[in-house]
């Protein structure tokens, strides 16, 4: 007895022997595997004649999947949603939660200072591979119905509004200035009269060393009117030099152009004059550990990141990074180049390195409002911390504006992830 049913792929009527019930057979029309039901389906049209195998006849028609790229696009914004569109709901949900779990585990690896950096890099490559596999798996045909589209928009809006789980663990941060040099490198310019190297070397140095070259030459006799800062994404900081008859885009922030290259509004430039030429270190990119200080107190010598809001003497509301020098109740004194804590020389790798006044360090300098004299001590009040920059002679820190309230502590510096030549855990 024959069982007749419709192929779920091409909708053509198939007739097979009932002995093959519950087995998989190949559809003679679209050549796709289908499962045979236990009984015939009613109200089916009569089966079409099978395609002829003669070479003169055209090959059997196939149902060509359309808009597979839409599945990849949907999964790019909401992981696994392209699979949900294709009908693989369970598979899509598994991908969604698996990738979000990776988004939590990866920052946890980076903030764990005891782990070698190569483990973090291997884990990063594994996470990128999982993302790529998910996108490839989403390259499927399917139908985006109105309920599915509404669900996609709701999930996309929710993930955009709610903080990601990984952001609760770690936060990327860029060192803007040189107050912590050379422990943490800021954006520093190195003027030079030599022309920049060839393009391939510039690309290699940018990737490995985080170094960029600028070469700005005036085409007219005129004046710089304005320097407008520009920022693209998280990595790229530009400045737009606005002149009377010409403009320039320079890969450097306005502060670096002013301090290191003497470029400022009002400067007169002659035709053919070099406005700015040289190399610029893009600064260290690092992860801030936001989790540890929720369970443990900060330690003396930690590299801490804190908010400046509410601190008298700092106008901008931003994030600073300094070394924690004094805990609540500590008594501090500076006798250049040494820092004394509770009557003893400050102990710890970071402090010893600064006080050695070698390898780019210059020791600790006297302050302004606090620790201004070698015989003057300062006791850190309760619920406060005293912070200092490792580049003491060029650091705007607690010696000028006082202590940091405990509530302002944002996290600790966990690991540098760029430039690749400086990847590691700073001390």
GUMARNU-565998 format. One record per residue (C-alpha): residue in one letter; x, y, z. Coordinates in steps of 0.001 Angstrom, whole numbers, plus 500000, padded with zeros to 6 digits. Example, Ala and Ser with C-alpha at 12.3 -4.5 7.8 and 13.67 -1.06 7.14 Angstrom:
@residuo = A, xx = 512300, yy = 495500, zz = 507800 $
@residuo = S, xx = 513670, yy = 498940, zz = 507140 $
END
This chain:
@residuo = X, xx = 500000, yy = 500000, zz = 500000 $
@residuo = X, xx = 501348, yy = 503450, zz = 499069 $
@residuo = X, xx = 501576, yy = 506510, zz = 501335 $
@residuo = X, xx = 501089, yy = 509889, zz = 499717 $
@residuo = X, xx = 502277, yy = 513130, zz = 501340 $
@residuo = X, xx = 503548, yy = 516585, zz = 500372 $
@residuo = X, xx = 507260, yy = 517356, zz = 500337 $
@residuo = X, xx = 507889, yy = 520130, zz = 502922 $
@residuo = X, xx = 510522, yy = 521674, zz = 500605 $
@residuo = X, xx = 508937, yy = 521783, zz = 497134 $
@residuo = X, xx = 505284, yy = 520958, zz = 498126 $
@residuo = X, xx = 505043, yy = 518290, zz = 495407 $
@residuo = X, xx = 503078, yy = 515100, zz = 496137 $
@residuo = X, xx = 505276, yy = 512068, zz = 496840 $
@residuo = X, xx = 504079, yy = 508448, zz = 496771 $
@residuo = X, xx = 506133, yy = 505755, zz = 498522 $
@residuo = X, xx = 505529, yy = 502230, zz = 499833 $
@residuo = X, xx = 504134, yy = 502041, zz = 503395 $
@residuo = X, xx = 507071, yy = 499836, zz = 504418 $
@residuo = X, xx = 509194, yy = 502995, zz = 504454 $
@residuo = X, xx = 507039, yy = 504747, zz = 507048 $
@residuo = X, xx = 509083, yy = 506871, zz = 509505 $
@residuo = X, xx = 512128, yy = 506545, zz = 507269 $
@residuo = X, xx = 513922, yy = 509252, zz = 505345 $
@residuo = X, xx = 513715, yy = 509149, zz = 501566 $
@residuo = X, xx = 514889, yy = 511489, zz = 498841 $
@residuo = X, xx = 512260, yy = 513623, zz = 497139 $
@residuo = X, xx = 512325, yy = 512786, zz = 493415 $
@residuo = X, xx = 511515, yy = 516406, zz = 492524 $
@residuo = X, xx = 513899, yy = 518509, zz = 494656 $
@residuo = X, xx = 516319, yy = 515728, zz = 495722 $
@residuo = X, xx = 516100, yy = 516711, zz = 499379 $
@residuo = X, xx = 515730, yy = 514261, zz = 502286 $
@residuo = X, xx = 512222, yy = 514050, zz = 503769 $
@residuo = X, xx = 510678, yy = 511912, zz = 506483 $
@residuo = X, xx = 507832, yy = 509570, zz = 505470 $
@residuo = X, xx = 504708, yy = 509883, zz = 507680 $
@residuo = X, xx = 502801, yy = 506848, zz = 508954 $
@residuo = X, xx = 499718, yy = 507544, zz = 506836 $
@residuo = X, xx = 498734, yy = 509465, zz = 503751 $
@residuo = X, xx = 497850, yy = 513145, zz = 503812 $
@residuo = X, xx = 494346, yy = 513925, zz = 502561 $
@residuo = X, xx = 493314, yy = 516466, zz = 499886 $
@residuo = X, xx = 496551, yy = 516195, zz = 497921 $
@residuo = X, xx = 496772, yy = 516922, zz = 494205 $
@residuo = X, xx = 497710, yy = 513950, zz = 492030 $
@residuo = X, xx = 501467, yy = 513371, zz = 491871 $
@residuo = X, xx = 503257, yy = 514895, zz = 488930 $
@residuo = X, xx = 505142, yy = 512668, zz = 486555 $
@residuo = X, xx = 508711, yy = 512144, zz = 487642 $
@residuo = X, xx = 511336, yy = 514109, zz = 485786 $
@residuo = X, xx = 512696, yy = 512237, zz = 482801 $
@residuo = X, xx = 516283, yy = 511071, zz = 482930 $
@residuo = X, xx = 516817, yy = 511650, zz = 479207 $
@residuo = X, xx = 519705, yy = 513959, zz = 478464 $
@residuo = X, xx = 517450, yy = 515981, zz = 476152 $
@residuo = X, xx = 515074, yy = 516904, zz = 478968 $
@residuo = X, xx = 515911, yy = 519830, zz = 481323 $
@residuo = X, xx = 517170, yy = 518995, zz = 484830 $
@residuo = X, xx = 514598, yy = 518831, zz = 487629 $
@residuo = X, xx = 513612, yy = 522203, zz = 489094 $
@residuo = X, xx = 514853, yy = 523072, zz = 492563 $
@residuo = X, xx = 513596, yy = 525523, zz = 495132 $
@residuo = X, xx = 516371, yy = 528098, zz = 495330 $
@residuo = X, xx = 516764, yy = 529618, zz = 498818 $
@residuo = X, xx = 516517, yy = 533388, zz = 498738 $
@residuo = X, xx = 517865, yy = 536147, zz = 500975 $
@residuo = X, xx = 520137, yy = 533971, zz = 503059 $
@residuo = X, xx = 522227, yy = 537102, zz = 503719 $
@residuo = X, xx = 519298, yy = 538488, zz = 505737 $
@residuo = X, xx = 519839, yy = 535756, zz = 508309 $
@residuo = X, xx = 523479, yy = 536812, zz = 508692 $
@residuo = X, xx = 522470, yy = 540466, zz = 509013 $
@residuo = X, xx = 519908, yy = 539712, zz = 511718 $
@residuo = X, xx = 522393, yy = 537584, zz = 513665 $
@residuo = X, xx = 524971, yy = 540350, zz = 513418 $
@residuo = X, xx = 522746, yy = 542596, zz = 515533 $
@residuo = X, xx = 521027, yy = 539927, zz = 517659 $
@residuo = X, xx = 523138, yy = 536747, zz = 517904 $
@residuo = X, xx = 521271, yy = 533681, zz = 516643 $
@residuo = X, xx = 518201, yy = 535514, zz = 515349 $
@residuo = X, xx = 518924, yy = 534488, zz = 511761 $
@residuo = X, xx = 518491, yy = 530883, zz = 512886 $
@residuo = X, xx = 515189, yy = 531738, zz = 514570 $
@residuo = X, xx = 514031, yy = 533227, zz = 511260 $
@residuo = X, xx = 514996, yy = 529971, zz = 509510 $
@residuo = X, xx = 512905, yy = 527938, zz = 511945 $
@residuo = X, xx = 515816, yy = 526686, zz = 514105 $
@residuo = X, xx = 514545, yy = 528370, zz = 517262 $
@residuo = X, xx = 516342, yy = 526173, zz = 519783 $
@residuo = X, xx = 519637, yy = 526481, zz = 517914 $
@residuo = X, xx = 519318, yy = 530271, zz = 517718 $
@residuo = X, xx = 518540, yy = 530598, zz = 521443 $
@residuo = X, xx = 521560, yy = 528445, zz = 522312 $
@residuo = X, xx = 523819, yy = 530660, zz = 520195 $
@residuo = X, xx = 522351, yy = 533800, zz = 521805 $
@residuo = X, xx = 523038, yy = 532739, zz = 525390 $
@residuo = X, xx = 526368, yy = 531061, zz = 524574 $
@residuo = X, xx = 527801, yy = 534218, zz = 523010 $
@residuo = X, xx = 526528, yy = 536393, zz = 525847 $
@residuo = X, xx = 528148, yy = 533988, zz = 528310 $
@residuo = X, xx = 531406, yy = 534357, zz = 526390 $
@residuo = X, xx = 530954, yy = 538121, zz = 526690 $
@residuo = X, xx = 531103, yy = 537719, zz = 530478 $
@residuo = X, xx = 533850, yy = 535091, zz = 530713 $
@residuo = X, xx = 536239, yy = 536975, zz = 528405 $
@residuo = X, xx = 536366, yy = 540165, zz = 530559 $
@residuo = X, xx = 536780, yy = 537968, zz = 533646 $
@residuo = X, xx = 539907, yy = 536459, zz = 532091 $
@residuo = X, xx = 541325, yy = 539878, zz = 531260 $
@residuo = X, xx = 540857, yy = 541269, zz = 534776 $
@residuo = X, xx = 542472, yy = 538213, zz = 536371 $
@residuo = X, xx = 546039, yy = 539474, zz = 536749 $
@residuo = X, xx = 547376, yy = 536015, zz = 537630 $
@residuo = X, xx = 546574, yy = 534627, zz = 534182 $
@residuo = X, xx = 549224, yy = 534923, zz = 531440 $
@residuo = X, xx = 548312, yy = 537307, zz = 528652 $
@residuo = X, xx = 548566, yy = 534592, zz = 525990 $
@residuo = X, xx = 545613, yy = 532771, zz = 527573 $
@residuo = X, xx = 543523, yy = 535928, zz = 527243 $
@residuo = X, xx = 544556, yy = 536305, zz = 523590 $
@residuo = X, xx = 543703, yy = 532659, zz = 522814 $
@residuo = X, xx = 540325, yy = 533108, zz = 524505 $
@residuo = X, xx = 539715, yy = 536232, zz = 522411 $
@residuo = X, xx = 540475, yy = 534332, zz = 519197 $
@residuo = X, xx = 538147, yy = 531533, zz = 520331 $
@residuo = X, xx = 535337, yy = 534054, zz = 520967 $
@residuo = X, xx = 535851, yy = 535607, zz = 517526 $
@residuo = X, xx = 535762, yy = 532130, zz = 515998 $
@residuo = X, xx = 532458, yy = 531411, zz = 517751 $
@residuo = X, xx = 530990, yy = 534631, zz = 516396 $
@residuo = X, xx = 532103, yy = 533749, zz = 512889 $
@residuo = X, xx = 530675, yy = 530217, zz = 513205 $
@residuo = X, xx = 527355, yy = 531660, zz = 514380 $
@residuo = X, xx = 527198, yy = 534010, zz = 511374 $
@residuo = X, xx = 527999, yy = 531170, zz = 508976 $
@residuo = X, xx = 525345, yy = 529017, zz = 510640 $
@residuo = X, xx = 522846, yy = 531865, zz = 510159 $
@residuo = X, xx = 523328, yy = 531825, zz = 506373 $
@residuo = X, xx = 519935, yy = 530179, zz = 505853 $
@residuo = X, xx = 516739, yy = 530977, zz = 504018 $
@residuo = X, xx = 513635, yy = 531782, zz = 505978 $
@residuo = X, xx = 510673, yy = 534078, zz = 506285 $
@residuo = X, xx = 510705, yy = 537199, zz = 508449 $
@residuo = X, xx = 507124, yy = 537478, zz = 509620 $
@residuo = X, xx = 505704, yy = 540523, zz = 511375 $
@residuo = X, xx = 505754, yy = 538877, zz = 514853 $
@residuo = X, xx = 509376, yy = 537838, zz = 514297 $
@residuo = X, xx = 510319, yy = 541361, zz = 513214 $
@residuo = X, xx = 508635, yy = 542847, zz = 516297 $
@residuo = X, xx = 510512, yy = 540367, zz = 518503 $
@residuo = X, xx = 513789, yy = 541288, zz = 516761 $
@residuo = X, xx = 513244, yy = 545013, zz = 517375 $
@residuo = X, xx = 512336, yy = 544449, zz = 521040 $
@residuo = X, xx = 515429, yy = 542316, zz = 521707 $
@residuo = X, xx = 517650, yy = 544796, zz = 519840 $
@residuo = X, xx = 516306, yy = 547770, zz = 521827 $
@residuo = X, xx = 516611, yy = 545863, zz = 525109 $
@residuo = X, xx = 520248, yy = 544935, zz = 524472 $
@residuo = X, xx = 521016, yy = 548533, zz = 523475 $
@residuo = X, xx = 519422, yy = 550052, zz = 526595 $
@residuo = X, xx = 520425, yy = 547518, zz = 529233 $
@residuo = X, xx = 524119, yy = 547314, zz = 530147 $
@residuo = X, xx = 525827, yy = 544239, zz = 528786 $
@residuo = X, xx = 526934, yy = 541678, zz = 531416 $
@residuo = X, xx = 530547, yy = 542086, zz = 530298 $
@residuo = X, xx = 530375, yy = 545849, zz = 530883 $
@residuo = X, xx = 529507, yy = 545201, zz = 534532 $
@residuo = X, xx = 532787, yy = 543287, zz = 534897 $
@residuo = X, xx = 535294, yy = 545341, zz = 532903 $
@residuo = X, xx = 535387, yy = 548604, zz = 530984 $
@residuo = X, xx = 537781, yy = 549660, zz = 528197 $
@residuo = X, xx = 539734, yy = 552818, zz = 528957 $
@residuo = X, xx = 542220, yy = 554912, zz = 527014 $
@residuo = X, xx = 545098, yy = 556782, zz = 528672 $
@residuo = X, xx = 544728, yy = 560358, zz = 527390 $
@residuo = X, xx = 547807, yy = 562091, zz = 528842 $
@residuo = X, xx = 551282, yy = 561413, zz = 530192 $
@residuo = X, xx = 550727, yy = 561798, zz = 533952 $
@residuo = X, xx = 551489, yy = 558101, zz = 534505 $
@residuo = X, xx = 554467, yy = 557843, zz = 532118 $
@residuo = X, xx = 556229, yy = 555518, zz = 531625 $
@residuo = X, xx = 554053, yy = 553042, zz = 533571 $
@residuo = X, xx = 551080, yy = 553917, zz = 531384 $
@residuo = X, xx = 551655, yy = 555776, zz = 528145 $
@residuo = X, xx = 549398, yy = 558645, zz = 527153 $
@residuo = X, xx = 549054, yy = 560378, zz = 523797 $
@residuo = X, xx = 552492, yy = 561920, zz = 523375 $
@residuo = X, xx = 553875, yy = 563733, zz = 520318 $
@residuo = X, xx = 557469, yy = 563486, zz = 519119 $
@residuo = X, xx = 558262, yy = 566339, zz = 516696 $
@residuo = X, xx = 560734, yy = 565599, zz = 513922 $
@residuo = X, xx = 562068, yy = 567341, zz = 510836 $
@residuo = X, xx = 562465, yy = 564036, zz = 508965 $
@residuo = X, xx = 559710, yy = 562991, zz = 506540 $
@residuo = X, xx = 557445, yy = 560086, zz = 507574 $
@residuo = X, xx = 558485, yy = 556538, zz = 506546 $
@residuo = X, xx = 556789, yy = 554598, zz = 503752 $
@residuo = X, xx = 553161, yy = 553504, zz = 504065 $
@residuo = X, xx = 553885, yy = 549835, zz = 504858 $
@residuo = X, xx = 556153, yy = 550766, zz = 507744 $
@residuo = X, xx = 553590, yy = 553253, zz = 509048 $
@residuo = X, xx = 550900, yy = 550543, zz = 509047 $
@residuo = X, xx = 553214, yy = 548065, zz = 510813 $
@residuo = X, xx = 554204, yy = 550590, zz = 513498 $
@residuo = X, xx = 550586, yy = 551595, zz = 514054 $
@residuo = X, xx = 549479, yy = 547982, zz = 514570 $
@residuo = X, xx = 552425, yy = 546835, zz = 516693 $
@residuo = X, xx = 553651, yy = 549993, zz = 518451 $
@residuo = X, xx = 550539, yy = 552168, zz = 518398 $
@residuo = X, xx = 552510, yy = 554888, zz = 516622 $
@residuo = X, xx = 551103, yy = 557277, zz = 514048 $
@residuo = X, xx = 552837, yy = 559839, zz = 511834 $
@residuo = X, xx = 551593, yy = 563293, zz = 510891 $
@residuo = X, xx = 552902, yy = 565644, zz = 508225 $
@residuo = X, xx = 551038, yy = 568940, zz = 507879 $
@residuo = X, xx = 552478, yy = 571547, zz = 505497 $
@residuo = X, xx = 550781, yy = 574872, zz = 504800 $
@residuo = X, xx = 549826, yy = 575580, zz = 501182 $
@residuo = X, xx = 549110, yy = 579268, zz = 501740 $
@residuo = X, xx = 550231, yy = 582271, zz = 503800 $
@residuo = X, xx = 547540, yy = 582521, zz = 506445 $
@residuo = X, xx = 546496, yy = 581915, zz = 510061 $
@residuo = X, xx = 545070, yy = 578996, zz = 512055 $
@residuo = X, xx = 541580, yy = 580043, zz = 513106 $
@residuo = X, xx = 540318, yy = 577051, zz = 515104 $
@residuo = X, xx = 541233, yy = 573488, zz = 516156 $
@residuo = X, xx = 538137, yy = 571260, zz = 516283 $
@residuo = X, xx = 538421, yy = 567850, zz = 518044 $
@residuo = X, xx = 536962, yy = 564813, zz = 516289 $
@residuo = X, xx = 536472, yy = 561279, zz = 517571 $
@residuo = X, xx = 535533, yy = 558161, zz = 515614 $
@residuo = X, xx = 534453, yy = 555111, zz = 517645 $
@residuo = X, xx = 536767, yy = 554439, zz = 520594 $
@residuo = X, xx = 540166, yy = 554192, zz = 518940 $
@residuo = X, xx = 540493, yy = 557205, zz = 516655 $
@residuo = X, xx = 540963, yy = 560784, zz = 517886 $
@residuo = X, xx = 541400, yy = 563496, zz = 515249 $
@residuo = X, xx = 541701, yy = 567264, zz = 515072 $
@residuo = X, xx = 540486, yy = 569505, zz = 512287 $
@residuo = X, xx = 542722, yy = 572506, zz = 511716 $
@residuo = X, xx = 540525, yy = 575288, zz = 510375 $
@residuo = X, xx = 542421, yy = 578031, zz = 508555 $
@residuo = X, xx = 541187, yy = 580965, zz = 506515 $
@residuo = X, xx = 541567, yy = 579262, zz = 503109 $
@residuo = X, xx = 542517, yy = 575643, zz = 503915 $
@residuo = X, xx = 541661, yy = 572849, zz = 506321 $
@residuo = X, xx = 543641, yy = 569847, zz = 507594 $
@residuo = X, xx = 542618, yy = 566586, zz = 509285 $
@residuo = X, xx = 545317, yy = 565514, zz = 511775 $
@residuo = X, xx = 545359, yy = 562236, zz = 513725 $
@residuo = X, xx = 546097, yy = 563863, zz = 517095 $
@residuo = X, xx = 544016, yy = 565544, zz = 519828 $
@residuo = X, xx = 544185, yy = 569361, zz = 520181 $
@residuo = X, xx = 546096, yy = 569176, zz = 523494 $
@residuo = X, xx = 548885, yy = 567135, zz = 521906 $
@residuo = X, xx = 549131, yy = 569528, zz = 518954 $
@residuo = X, xx = 549368, yy = 572504, zz = 521304 $
@residuo = X, xx = 551802, yy = 571047, zz = 523856 $
@residuo = X, xx = 554119, yy = 569010, zz = 521622 $
@residuo = X, xx = 553896, yy = 570691, zz = 518197 $
@residuo = X, xx = 553163, yy = 574308, zz = 519151 $
@residuo = X, xx = 549993, yy = 574353, zz = 517047 $
@residuo = X, xx = 547344, yy = 576737, zz = 518393 $
@residuo = X, xx = 544627, yy = 579108, zz = 517121 $
@residuo = X, xx = 546135, yy = 582371, zz = 515954 $
@residuo = X, xx = 549438, yy = 580917, zz = 514773 $
@residuo = X, xx = 550660, yy = 582397, zz = 511485 $
@residuo = X, xx = 551754, yy = 579974, zz = 508775 $
@residuo = X, xx = 553693, yy = 580720, zz = 505614 $
@residuo = X, xx = 553433, yy = 578918, zz = 502319 $
@residuo = X, xx = 555453, yy = 575668, zz = 502440 $
@residuo = X, xx = 555993, yy = 575910, zz = 506212 $
@residuo = X, xx = 555759, yy = 572706, zz = 508276 $
@residuo = X, xx = 552865, yy = 573145, zz = 510710 $
@residuo = X, xx = 553309, yy = 569761, zz = 512429 $
@residuo = X, xx = 555510, yy = 566809, zz = 511540 $
@residuo = X, xx = 556582, yy = 563781, zz = 513579 $
@residuo = X, xx = 555323, yy = 560700, zz = 515373 $
@residuo = X, xx = 552479, yy = 560394, zz = 517889 $
@residuo = X, xx = 552075, yy = 557582, zz = 520388 $
@residuo = X, xx = 548366, yy = 556762, zz = 520479 $
@residuo = X, xx = 548450, yy = 555902, zz = 524195 $
@residuo = X, xx = 547717, yy = 552686, zz = 526079 $
@residuo = X, xx = 544324, yy = 550989, zz = 525815 $
@residuo = X, xx = 543450, yy = 548955, zz = 528877 $
@residuo = X, xx = 540681, yy = 547184, zz = 530748 $
@residuo = X, xx = 539415, yy = 548571, zz = 534046 $
@residuo = X, xx = 538393, yy = 545949, zz = 536597 $
@residuo = X, xx = 535032, yy = 547084, zz = 537987 $
@residuo = X, xx = 534354, yy = 543910, zz = 539959 $
@residuo = X, xx = 537168, yy = 543519, zz = 542518 $
@residuo = X, xx = 536469, yy = 546677, zz = 544528 $
@residuo = X, xx = 532850, yy = 545610, zz = 545017 $
@residuo = X, xx = 534126, yy = 542843, zz = 547307 $
@residuo = X, xx = 537590, yy = 543977, zz = 548462 $
@residuo = X, xx = 539147, yy = 547250, zz = 549617 $
@residuo = X, xx = 541759, yy = 548992, zz = 547424 $
@residuo = X, xx = 545406, yy = 548350, zz = 548285 $
@residuo = X, xx = 548245, yy = 550840, zz = 548514 $
@residuo = X, xx = 550111, yy = 550819, zz = 545193 $
@residuo = X, xx = 547072, yy = 549907, zz = 543050 $
@residuo = X, xx = 546579, yy = 551730, zz = 539770 $
@residuo = X, xx = 543059, yy = 553089, zz = 540267 $
@residuo = X, xx = 540575, yy = 554780, zz = 537959 $
@residuo = X, xx = 538162, yy = 557248, zz = 539582 $
@residuo = X, xx = 535512, yy = 559836, zz = 538757 $
@residuo = X, xx = 536460, yy = 563483, zz = 539263 $
@residuo = X, xx = 532910, yy = 564692, zz = 539946 $
@residuo = X, xx = 532607, yy = 566514, zz = 543254 $
@residuo = X, xx = 536373, yy = 566914, zz = 543758 $
@residuo = X, xx = 537177, yy = 570536, zz = 544519 $
@residuo = X, xx = 539815, yy = 571876, zz = 542157 $
@residuo = X, xx = 538881, yy = 569720, zz = 539140 $
@residuo = X, xx = 536400, yy = 571364, zz = 536814 $
@residuo = X, xx = 535882, yy = 568535, zz = 534321 $
@residuo = X, xx = 533704, yy = 565511, zz = 535143 $
@residuo = X, xx = 535792, yy = 562699, zz = 533695 $
@residuo = X, xx = 537886, yy = 559665, zz = 534642 $
@residuo = X, xx = 541449, yy = 559906, zz = 535977 $
@residuo = X, xx = 543980, yy = 557131, zz = 536512 $
@residuo = X, xx = 546610, yy = 557426, zz = 539281 $
@residuo = X, xx = 548541, yy = 555252, zz = 541726 $
@residuo = X, xx = 546958, yy = 554884, zz = 545153 $
@residuo = X, xx = 549567, yy = 556214, zz = 547599 $
@residuo = X, xx = 547633, yy = 556715, zz = 550826 $
@residuo = X, xx = 544863, yy = 554731, zz = 552529 $
@residuo = X, xx = 542500, yy = 556238, zz = 555118 $
@residuo = X, xx = 544562, yy = 557119, zz = 558226 $
@residuo = X, xx = 547963, yy = 556998, zz = 556476 $
@residuo = X, xx = 550466, yy = 559798, zz = 557079 $
@residuo = X, xx = 552342, yy = 560896, zz = 553935 $
@residuo = X, xx = 555419, yy = 563016, zz = 553303 $
@residuo = X, xx = 557529, yy = 563758, zz = 550210 $
@residuo = X, xx = 561243, yy = 564473, zz = 550354 $
@residuo = X, xx = 562238, yy = 564383, zz = 546665 $
@residuo = X, xx = 562638, yy = 561901, zz = 545140 $
@residuo = X, xx = 561257, yy = 559796, zz = 548006 $
@residuo = X, xx = 557741, yy = 559177, zz = 549289 $
@residuo = X, xx = 557292, yy = 558297, zz = 552962 $
@residuo = X, xx = 554217, yy = 556462, zz = 554244 $
@residuo = X, xx = 553739, yy = 556337, zz = 558018 $
@residuo = X, xx = 557377, yy = 557347, zz = 558539 $
@residuo = X, xx = 558811, yy = 554633, zz = 556263 $
@residuo = X, xx = 559867, yy = 554661, zz = 552614 $
@residuo = X, xx = 556927, yy = 553590, zz = 550481 $
@residuo = X, xx = 557175, yy = 549881, zz = 549722 $
@residuo = X, xx = 556004, yy = 548189, zz = 546565 $
@residuo = X, xx = 557284, yy = 547684, zz = 543036 $
@residuo = X, xx = 555624, yy = 550780, zz = 541622 $
@residuo = X, xx = 556845, yy = 553142, zz = 544339 $
@residuo = X, xx = 560407, yy = 551816, zz = 544241 $
@residuo = X, xx = 560520, yy = 552243, zz = 540493 $
@residuo = X, xx = 559423, yy = 555892, zz = 540678 $
@residuo = X, xx = 561817, yy = 556713, zz = 543545 $
@residuo = X, xx = 564746, yy = 555132, zz = 541671 $
@residuo = X, xx = 564637, yy = 558085, zz = 539226 $
@residuo = X, xx = 565851, yy = 555801, zz = 536384 $
@residuo = X, xx = 564392, yy = 554308, zz = 533179 $
@residuo = X, xx = 562251, yy = 557361, zz = 532503 $
@residuo = X, xx = 561152, yy = 557940, zz = 536114 $
@residuo = X, xx = 562148, yy = 561124, zz = 537968 $
@residuo = X, xx = 561051, yy = 560453, zz = 541527 $
@residuo = X, xx = 558352, yy = 562243, zz = 543521 $
@residuo = X, xx = 558140, yy = 566044, zz = 543414 $
@residuo = X, xx = 556815, yy = 568371, zz = 546101 $
@residuo = X, xx = 553193, yy = 569344, zz = 545805 $
@residuo = X, xx = 551279, yy = 572603, zz = 545798 $
@residuo = X, xx = 548396, yy = 572627, zz = 548267 $
@residuo = X, xx = 549424, yy = 569321, zz = 549911 $
@residuo = X, xx = 552899, yy = 567886, zz = 550657 $
@residuo = X, xx = 554451, yy = 571171, zz = 549560 $
@residuo = X, xx = 557468, yy = 570975, zz = 551941 $
@residuo = X, xx = 559829, yy = 568096, zz = 552828 $
@residuo = X, xx = 559012, yy = 568494, zz = 556530 $
@residuo = X, xx = 555251, yy = 568786, zz = 556005 $
@residuo = X, xx = 553091, yy = 565687, zz = 556579 $
@residuo = X, xx = 549517, yy = 564988, zz = 555580 $
@residuo = X, xx = 547124, yy = 562475, zz = 557125 $
@residuo = X, xx = 544541, yy = 560925, zz = 554815 $
@residuo = X, xx = 541022, yy = 561382, zz = 556236 $
@residuo = X, xx = 538458, yy = 558610, zz = 556560 $
@residuo = X, xx = 536582, yy = 557382, zz = 553473 $
@residuo = X, xx = 539246, yy = 558971, zz = 551247 $
@residuo = X, xx = 542355, yy = 558024, zz = 549264 $
@residuo = X, xx = 545471, yy = 559973, zz = 548321 $
@residuo = X, xx = 546610, yy = 559376, zz = 544735 $
@residuo = X, xx = 549785, yy = 560319, zz = 542858 $
@residuo = X, xx = 550933, yy = 560147, zz = 539251 $
@residuo = X, xx = 554113, yy = 558234, zz = 538434 $
@residuo = X, xx = 555231, yy = 561143, zz = 536241 $
@residuo = X, xx = 555235, yy = 563302, zz = 539352 $
@residuo = X, xx = 556651, yy = 566479, zz = 537765 $
@residuo = X, xx = 553851, yy = 566494, zz = 535172 $
@residuo = X, xx = 550923, yy = 565083, zz = 537122 $
@residuo = X, xx = 547824, yy = 566897, zz = 538349 $
@residuo = X, xx = 546995, yy = 564749, zz = 541389 $
@residuo = X, xx = 546125, yy = 564830, zz = 545102 $
@residuo = X, xx = 549048, yy = 567189, zz = 545835 $
@residuo = X, xx = 546978, yy = 569893, zz = 544112 $
@residuo = X, xx = 543319, yy = 569113, zz = 544809 $
@residuo = X, xx = 543261, yy = 566736, zz = 547788 $
@residuo = X, xx = 541870, yy = 563268, zz = 548326 $
@residuo = X, xx = 539514, yy = 561086, zz = 546309 $
@residuo = X, xx = 536290, yy = 560072, zz = 548112 $
@residuo = X, xx = 535687, yy = 556343, zz = 548338 $
@residuo = X, xx = 532455, yy = 556712, zz = 546362 $
@residuo = X, xx = 534412, yy = 558075, zz = 543383 $
@residuo = X, xx = 536565, yy = 554955, zz = 542924 $
@residuo = X, xx = 535576, yy = 553351, zz = 539603 $
@residuo = X, xx = 537921, yy = 550361, zz = 539429 $
@residuo = X, xx = 541521, yy = 549248, zz = 539071 $
@residuo = X, xx = 543714, yy = 548951, zz = 536001 $
@residuo = X, xx = 543682, yy = 545263, zz = 535039 $
@residuo = X, xx = 545552, yy = 544780, zz = 531769 $
@residuo = X, xx = 546855, yy = 546671, zz = 528715 $
@residuo = X, xx = 545502, yy = 545181, zz = 525477 $
@residuo = X, xx = 546880, yy = 547685, zz = 522929 $
@residuo = X, xx = 549462, yy = 548509, zz = 521539 $
@residuo = X, xx = 550492, yy = 544892, zz = 521059 $
@residuo = X, xx = 554078, yy = 545726, zz = 522049 $
@residuo = X, xx = 552829, yy = 546691, zz = 525542 $
@residuo = X, xx = 550200, yy = 544002, zz = 526166 $
@residuo = X, xx = 550375, yy = 542824, zz = 529761 $
@residuo = X, xx = 549614, yy = 543676, zz = 533406 $
@residuo = X, xx = 551121, yy = 547022, zz = 534503 $
@residuo = X, xx = 552673, yy = 547196, zz = 537968 $
END
